[in-house]
Amino acid sequence: MEVFDVVGFDNGYDYVKLVVGPGEENKDLFPSVIYNNQASELSIFNMGQVSKGSKFNKEKMIVNYNGEEYFVGKYAFAQDAKGGYKDYSDAKFKSSAEIAKFLAGLSLFKTEQTIKINNLILGLNVDKYNTHKDEIVETFKDSNFKFGLSGSEQENEIIVDNVICLPQGIGAYYDQILTIDGKASNDNLANSRFALVDIGGKTVDAFIAQGKEPIVGTDVGFDYGISKAFQRVAAKIGDGIPETLISHNYINGKKEIYWKGQYHKIAGLVSEAFAEVSEKVYTEVLDHWGQHINRVEVIILCGGGSRLIGNRLAEIFKIETRVLEKPQFSNTAGYYKLGVYQKRRKQAKSKSKKEKYDS
């Protein structure tokens, strides 16, 4: 059995991110798309033939869970005519397809058939946090997931003990104030008043903090993430073109996309849509913060969307604005760091009690 003491997991609407330990080798991400390949049994290219002898890897993630076969991430994009399915529902974490993403992601790190996670730290968007936090904890806490992977007939198992759910954006906050080993950071933010804006695929979450203390009432979340831009482009092009194909091609540096016999230019349309999303984010957070913005010294941008519209927002805001170095991993890394921090606190308390008892 392989044991991960702390795992940070962010099942984003654009990318799935995981952090299972310190170092770049212990983190990974992949597109948050899935393809439930129900037709494979009718095809000569079914799982048993295509994946026979093909080891499970990031380029070909195939998971059998609850009697269903799921293509995950890049392989879903390649196999599905529409580039894979994205679930934008608030309670998506309960579906077998979304759990298959979790199992696929953890399997990228595993060296044994069974994985045990002592502490799984994950999050929900601020707007829906109070509605679904108990449900998501219940979905994963004290759970035992059994599943199959491509290239192997052996059954795999992931056991989850404790689960902690945080509001998104708070993860990025902990990423800034804690080191990877769970110690207090010497970051300059510890002594400043700053705002943090997390721009995700579906949602935007934001708040203001004074050092390590969030300012009560400044937290805000709304459903207007970066995917809105790609959806707008898809609507303008029309003809049923999927926004998944547009986002994938644009993010991978392509300025046009092929669909139904012709190429469609997307660079200009995406730029216009990014401008609209940027203005929406700016307006929403400022309307909520009111006079609080006047005391903010710096605005920190994180989340995958910040890579795409961060420069635009920096021009709109009238104070210093910067994008974190690794914005996509900011929440996930923060989840992991908080888990390590809490473990250190528990160990310190146990040690103190033991020393008191021994004396």
Residue pairs with C-beta under 8 A, 6 or more apart in sequence:
1 112
1 114
1 115
1 116
2 110
2 111
2 112
2 114
2 115
2 116
3 115
3 116
3 117
3 118
4 20
4 21
4 109
4 115
4 116
4 117
4 118
5 118
5 119
5 339
5 340
5 343
6 20
6 21
6 118
6 119
6 121
6 336
6 339
6 340
6 343
7 18
7 19
7 20
7 106
7 117
7 119
7 120
7 121
7 336
7 339
8 17
8 18
8 19
8 20
8 121
8 122
8 171
8 331
8 332
8 333
8 334
8 335
8 336
8 337
8 339
9 17
9 18
9 102
9 105
9 120
9 121
9 122
9 332
9 335
10 16
10 17
10 18
10 122
10 123
10 168
10 171
10 331
10 332
10 335
11 32
11 92
11 93
11 98
11 101
11 102
11 122
12 32
12 200
12 201
12 304
13 32
13 86
13 88
13 200
13 201
13 202
13 203
13 225
13 227
14 31
14 32
14 200
14 201
14 225
14 226
14 227
14 247
14 304
14 305
15 29
15 30
15 31
15 32
15 201
15 304
15 328
16 29
16 30
16 31
16 32
16 73
16 101
16 102
16 105
17 27
17 28
17 29
17 328
17 329
17 331
17 332
18 27
18 28
18 29
18 105
18 106
18 108
18 109
18 332
19 26
19 27
19 329
19 332
19 333
19 335
19 336
20 26
20 27
20 106
20 109
20 336
21 336
22 180
22 181
26 109
27 329
27 332
27 333
28 58
28 105
28 108
28 109
29 328
29 329
30 58
30 61
30 72
30 73
30 74
30 104
30 105
31 73
31 74
31 76
31 77
31 84
31 248
32 73
32 86
32 101
32 201
33 72
33 73
33 76
33 77
33 80
33 83
33 84
33 85
33 86
33 244
34 70
34 71
34 72
34 76
34 84
34 85
34 87
34 97
34 98
34 100
34 101
35 70
35 71
35 72
35 75
35 76
35 79
35 80
35 84
35 85
36 68
36 69
36 70
36 85
36 97
37 47
37 69
37 70
37 71
37 79
38 68
38 69
40 46
40 47
40 69
47 62
47 64
47 69
47 150
51 60
51 62
51 150
51 151
52 151
53 151
54 60
54 150
54 151
55 150
55 151
55 152
56 62
56 107
56 149
56 150
56 151
56 152
57 108
58 73
58 74
58 108
59 74
59 75
60 74
60 75
60 150
61 71
61 72
61 73
61 74
61 75
61 104
61 107
61 108
61 150
62 69
62 70
62 71
62 72
62 75
62 149
62 150
63 69
63 70
63 72
63 100
63 103
63 104
63 107
63 147
63 148
63 149
63 150
64 70
64 147
64 148
64 149
65 96
65 99
65 100
65 103
65 145
65 147
65 148
66 96
68 96
68 97
68 100
70 76
70 97
70 100
70 104
71 79
71 80
71 84
72 100
72 101
72 104
73 101
73 104
76 83
76 84
76 85
77 83
77 84
77 244
77 248
82 242
82 244
82 245
83 242
83 244
83 245
83 248
84 244
85 97
85 244
86 201
86 227
86 244
87 95
87 97
87 98
88 202
88 227
90 125
90 128
90 131
90 132
91 132
91 135
92 98
93 99
93 132
93 135
93 136
93 139
94 135
94 139
99 139
99 145
100 147
102 145
102 158
103 145
103 147
103 156
103 158
106 115
106 117
106 158
107 149
107 156
110 156
113 154
113 155
113 156
113 157
114 156
114 157
114 158
114 159
115 156
115 157
115 158
115 159
116 158
116 159
116 161
117 158
117 159
117 160
117 161
118 161
118 162
119 161
119 162
119 163
119 164
119 339
119 342
119 343
120 140
120 160
120 161
120 162
120 163
120 164
121 163
121 164
121 166
121 171
121 335
121 336
121 338
121 339
122 136
122 140
122 163
122 164
122 165
122 166
122 335
123 165
123 166
123 167
123 168
123 170
123 171
123 331
123 335
124 132
124 133
124 136
124 165
124 166
124 167
124 168
125 167
125 168
125 200
125 202
125 203
125 205
125 221
125 223
126 167
126 168
126 169
126 203
126 205
126 206
126 207
126 219
126 220
126 221
127 203
127 205
127 221
127 222
127 223
128 221
129 165
129 167
129 168
129 221
133 165
136 163
136 165
137 163
137 164
137 165
140 160
140 163
141 160
141 161
141 162
141 163
142 160
142 161
143 159
143 160
144 157
144 158
144 159
144 160
145 157
145 158
145 159
145 160
146 155
146 156
146 157
147 155
147 156
147 157
147 158
148 154
148 155
148 156
149 156
164 335
164 338
164 339
164 342
166 335
166 338
167 205
167 219
167 221
168 198
168 200
168 203
168 205
168 221
168 331
169 196
169 197
169 198
169 205
169 206
169 207
169 219
169 221
169 302
169 331
170 207
170 214
170 334
171 330
171 331
171 332
171 333
171 334
171 335
171 338
172 196
172 198
172 300
172 302
172 303
172 324
172 330
172 331
172 334
173 196
173 207
173 209
173 214
173 334
174 334
174 335
174 337
174 338
174 341
175 302
175 324
175 329
175 330
175 331
175 333
175 334
175 337
176 185
176 187
176 189
176 196
176 300
176 324
176 334
177 184
177 185
177 187
177 189
177 190
177 212
178 184
178 185
178 334
178 337
178 338
178 340
178 341
179 185
179 337
180 333
180 336
180 337
180 340
181 340
181 344
182 337
182 338
182 339
182 340
182 341
182 342
182 343
182 344
183 341
183 344
184 190
189 209
189 211
189 298
189 300
190 211
190 212
191 211
192 210
192 211
192 297
192 298
193 208
193 209
193 210
193 211
193 295
193 296
193 297
194 208
194 209
194 296
194 297
194 298
194 299
194 300
195 206
195 207
195 208
195 209
195 218
195 285
195 289
195 293
195 296
195 298
195 299
195 300
196 206
196 207
196 208
196 209
196 299
196 300
196 302
197 204
197 205
197 206
197 281
197 285
197 299
197 300
197 301
197 302
197 303
197 306
197 313
198 204
198 205
198 206
198 302
198 303
198 306
198 330
198 331
199 225
199 226
199 281
199 301
199 302
199 303
199 304
199 305
199 306
199 309
200 225
200 226
200 303
200 304
200 305
201 225
201 226
201 227
201 304
201 305
202 223
202 225
202 227
203 221
203 222
203 223
203 224
203 225
204 221
204 222
204 224
204 225
204 281
204 284
204 285
204 303
204 305
205 219
205 220
205 221
206 218
206 219
206 220
206 221
206 285
206 288
207 214
207 215
207 218
207 219
207 220
208 214
208 215
208 218
208 289
208 292
208 293
208 296
209 215
215 292
218 288
218 289
218 292
220 284
220 285
220 288
220 289
222 284
224 277
224 280
224 281
224 284
225 305
226 277
226 304
226 305
226 308
226 309
227 243
227 247
228 273
228 276
228 277
228 280
229 270
229 273
229 274
229 276
229 277
229 308
229 309
230 243
230 244
230 246
230 247
230 250
230 270
230 273
231 243
232 269
232 273
232 276
233 243
233 246
233 266
233 269
233 270
233 273
234 241
234 242
234 243
234 246
236 269
237 246
237 259
237 264
237 266
237 269
239 259
239 260
240 260
241 257
241 259
241 260
241 264
245 257
245 259
246 257
246 266
246 270
249 256
249 257
249 266
250 266
250 267
250 270
251 308
254 266
255 265
255 266
255 267
256 263
256 264
256 265
256 266
256 267
257 263
257 264
257 266
258 264
274 308
274 309
274 312
275 312
277 305
277 309
278 309
278 312
278 313
278 316
279 316
281 309
281 313
282 313
282 316
282 317
286 293
289 296
293 319
296 319
297 319
297 320
298 319
298 320
298 321
298 322
299 313
299 317
299 319
299 320
299 321
299 322
300 322
300 324
301 310
301 313
301 314
301 321
301 322
301 323
301 324
301 327
302 323
302 324
302 327
302 330
302 331
303 327
303 328
303 330
303 331
304 327
304 328
306 313
306 323
306 324
306 327
307 323
307 327
307 328
310 321
310 323
310 327
313 321
314 321
314 322
314 323
324 330
326 333
